[in-house]
Amino acid sequence: MSQAQYFIGLISGTSVDGVDAVVLKIDDGELQIIASHCEHYSDTLRKDVLSLAQPGDKEIDRLGVIDQQVADVFAQAAKVVLHRAGLSPDTIKAIGSHGQTIRHRPSGSHPFTLQIGDPNRIAERTGITTVADFRRRDMAAGGQGAPLAPAFHRAAFGAAGADCAIVNIGGIANATFIDQEGRLLGYDTGPGNTLMDFWIRQHRGQSFDEDGAWARTGTVDDTLLTRLLQDPYFDLCAPKSTGPEYFSPSWLEPKLDAHIAAEQVQRTLLETTAITIANQCLARGVGRVAICGGGARNSFLMERLAALMAPAQVTTTEDFGIDPDWVEAACFAWLAHRTLAGLPGNEPTVTGASGLRVLGAIYPA
């Protein structure tokens, strides 16, 4: 019988609100989260990170500094979750750090993706071997470098039922489809929370629309909805991936008419997220959809997804055994385990890579 191993998973997603951290116990293929923590960014650091997601002045100098500042937040998140687990650094096999994505350009003659949060600094601050830079090897093999979660979703949820979908709604939404034979398909469906978060920050000074309460006060503007849904990304075939640098304020603003009330825009953005997710799940004919990520906490969004996908059952990954807030962090703990074991972490049918690849670079303690 194999001995249980412990890994820490760290990620800050496209919502850029902080670092999610978990301690994941892996015991003979069984996965169990034994501690979790969210280490929030300061308002200043969050704004600095968001500024790097778009072209600007003195980018290299700003990147160098923010890379180190982000690493410090990641390292602190690891320390806190380790304390909560009641474990010492020498009991942790490795940290799997996704880092903070600031650019994801999967198309063109020289596609690239860039995550910051210096893993050298994380390893130095924590005294724990750190695995990072998971996406670029897949991209070097001709893949999109994303999404990487589907392989983990199969490991964590694949036995939960036939023909199910796991949908992560962070800043960007991505869907994993698992059939009864365990075959995978997965891709980014489009915007998740990123545009809704931007709009409520701009108009109400809030970081997100809790439970979709503000969106509930508005009505869908059909003209705007049509404009949003006409974007060619939604009709692309998989593999495909995107990011908030594409579905950005500059993508939204030219589509707006002056007469539309702010709450109507918020309501229409929520409907866009719901429709673009539902359309993909309906096309695959899945009978059960489990939601994770911040969108799982938006009760109005969950209501719209359930209505649009009826009679499919829409629930959260809580019903599959993992709290929806911690699925992504657990994924990168699992990927670190795969890297150290010399096992592939990508799924070519998802990313479009030319084959299975061991992902990530190892930074020893």
N, C-alpha and C positions, 0 to 999 in steps of 0.2 A: 504494500500500500504506500502511495506517495505521501510525503510530508506536506502539510499545509504551508503555503507561502503567502506573504503579505506584500501588497504593492500599494503605493499612493498614486492616485490619478488626479491631475490638475488640468483645468481648462478655463479659459475665459472666452466666451462665445462672441458672436457678432452683435449681441446687445451691449457689450462692453460695460457691464455693470459691476463686475468683480470676478474673483477667481473661485470656482467651485472645486472643492477638494473632498476626496473620499479615501478611506482605507478599505481596500478590497482583499478579502480572503479567498484564495483559490486553493481548493482541496479536492484533488482527483476530479477536476472538471467542474466541481460545484463552485458557484460564485456567491459570495455573501458580503454585503457592505456592512462593516462593523462600526464605522464612524463617518461623519460628514460635517462639512463646514463651508461657509461662504465668506471669503475675505473681500470686503468691498474696496474698490478703488476710491481714492479721494476725488472730489469734484474736479480738481485741477488736473490730476493724472488722467481721468476719464476724458476730459476735453482734449488733452494733449494726444492721447491715443486716437481719438476720433479725427483729430486734425491730420494725422499721418495717413488716414485712409483715403485722403484726397491729395492731389498734387499741391505743393506749396513751397515756400521759400526755405532755404537752409535745411532741406530734408535730411541730408546725411548727418549733419551735426545733431539735429533733433532726434533722429533715429538712434544714434549712438547713446544719447543720454536716456531716452525713454526706454530703450531696450534694457538698461540696467535697473531703472526704477520699477518696471514691470516685473523683472526677475525678483526683486526684493519682495514684492507683494506675493508672488508665487511661493517663494521660500517661506514667508510668514504663514501662508495658508497651509503649507505642508507641516510646519511645526505645530500649529494649533490642532489640526486634525489628528496628528500623531499623539498629542497630549490627550485629546478626547478619547482616543482608542486605548489609552493606557499602555502604550508600547514605547520602546526605546528605538533610536535610529538603527541600531544594529539588528533589529528584528525585521526591518523592511528590506526586501530584496532590491527594490528599485522604485524610483519615482518615474511615472510616465507623464511628461509635461507636453501638452499640446501647444502651449504658448498662446499668444494673442495675434490673430491674423490681422494684418494691416493692408495687405493686397492679395487678391486671388484673381489671376488672369489666366484661365485655362485654355484660351484660344490664341490664335495667331501663330506666327512662324517660330517664336520662342516663348512658349507658355511658361509662366512661373507662378509661384505662390510664396508668400513671405510671412512667417510668424516670428514675433519678438518675445523677449523674456529669456535672456541669456542663460542657457542650461549650465554653463560653467559656473556661473554665480549661484544658481540654485544648488548645485552639488556642493559648492564651497560653504554656503550658508547653512545647509542642512546636515552635511556629512553623510549624505545618501547618494548612491549611484543614480544618475538621472539619464533617462532616455528621452530624446526630443527629436524634432525635425522629422516627423513621421510622413509628411505629405510629399516631399520632393522626390523620393525614390520612385514612388508610383508615377509621378509626372515624368521623370526621366525615362520610364519604361513606356511612355506614350499614353499614360492615363491622365485623368482630370485631377488626380490628387485628392479627390473628394467625390462623394462622401465616403468616409472610412468606417462610419458606425455600423453599416449593414452586417459586416462579418461578426461584429460583437453582438448585434441584435439576434442573429441566428444562434450564437452560442448561449445567450442569456434567455431568449424567449422562443426559440424555434420549436421546442417541445410543447409549447403552451396551446397549440391548436393549428389546424390546417388552414392554409390560405388566409393568413392574417397580414396586416400591415402595421408597422411601427412608424409613427410620424413624430419627428422631433420638430417642435415649433420654437425656435430661438429667434434671433434676428432674421435669419433665413430659415425656411422650412425645408426639411428633407424627409423623404419617405422610403421605407424599406418594405419590400414585398417578399414574403416567405411562403412558398407553397408546401404542400404536404410531404414532398420529397426533400425538402430543405433547400431547394433552389432559390437563388436570390436575384432580385432586381432592386436597384435603389438609385435615387437621384434627387437633386434639389428641385422642389416644385416651384419655388419662387419666394417672394417676400413672406416672412412670418410676422414678427413684431416690429421690424426695423422702421417701417414707415409710420406705423401707428405711434411708436415711441417718439419719433422725430416730431410728429404733428402735435402731440399733446405737450411736449416740452416747449415747442414754439408758442403755443396759444394759451397754455394754462400753467406752465412752469413745473409740470409734474414729470417724473422720469418714465412713468408708464400709466396706462389707463386701467386701474385696478378693477377687475371683474368686467371690464368693458363697459363700465358705468356711463362714461361720457358718450361712447358710441351708441348706447341705448337711447340717448336723447335725440339722436339724429335719424334721418331717413336716407335710404340709398339714393344717390343721384345717378340715374340710369345712364346719362350721357358720359359722366366721368367714369363709371364702371366699364362701359363699353370701351372707352379710350385705354383704360388700364389693361383690360383683358386682351386688347389687340396687339400687345407687345409680342414680337416674334419668339422670344424665349419660351413662352408657354407652349408653342407648337413644335419646338425642337424635339427630336428623338433622343433617348438616352444612348450613351452616357452623356450627362450634362451636369454642370455645377455652376454656381453663381455666388454673389456676395453683395454686401451693402454698398460696395463701391459702384455696383451696377444699379441696383434698386435703391437709389439715393434720392435726396431732396431734389437734385437737378434732373432726375428722371421724372419725378412727380410734378414739379411746379409748372412746366410748360403745358401740362394737360388740364390745369385748373382754369375755371372761369371765375371772374371776379364776383359774380352773384352768389356763389355757393357758400353757404354758412359753414363755419369751421366744424361744427358738430356733424354736418352732413358729410364732409370730407372724411372725418374719423370713422363714421359708420360705413362709408363706401370702401375705405381701406380695409376694415375688418372683413367686409363681404368679399373683397378681392382675395384676401388670404384664405378664407373659408372655401370659396369656389375653386381656386386653383389647387387646393389640397383635395377637395371632394372629387373633382373631375378625374384626377389620377386614380384615386381609390375605386371609383365607380368603373373606370375603364378596365381595371384589373379584376373586378368582380369579387373583391374580398368580402367576407362575411363579418369580420371582426377587425376593428381599428383601435389601436392603443396609442394614446398621445403622451408625449413627454416634452420636457422643456418648459419654459415660462408660459407658453400658450396654454398648457394644461391647467393653469391657474386662472385663466380668463373664462369665467363662467358663460359669458355671452358668446364668445367664440366657440366654446364647446357646444352650446345650444345650437348654433348655426351649423356646425359640422354634423351634429346628430340629425338635424332636420334635412340637410342636403344629401346625406348618405343613407337615410332610411331605406330599407329595413336593416341595414348593417348595424351591428352593435358598436357604438363608440364609447370607449372607456379610457382609462389612463393605464400606464405601465404599472401602477400600484397593484392592479389586479393580476399582473404577471410576476409580481414579487419584488419590483424595484421602484422606489419612490421616483416620480417623474422629474424631480429636481436634480437627481444625481446620476442619471443614465449616462450622460456624456462624459462626466468625470470618470465613472467606472469603465467606460470604453477605453480610455487612455491608460488606465491602470492595467487593463487586460492586454492592450497592445504592447506595453512595456514587458509584460510576461512573455508574449509571443516573441519579441525581439531577443530577449536574453536566451530563450530556448531555441533560437535559430529557426523559428517558424514564420511563415508568411502572415502578414497582417492585412493585406489588401484582398479585394475580390475583383478579378478582372472583368467579370460580367457587369459589375457596377461601375467601375472607374474607366474601363476601356483600356487598361494597361495590357501590354503584350503577354503578360504572364504573372504568376504569383511572385511576390517579392517580400523579403524580410525588410521591414520598414524601420526607420529611425537610426539615430547615431547615439552611441553610448558614451557618457561622460562619467568616468569612475569617481567614487567618493574620494 
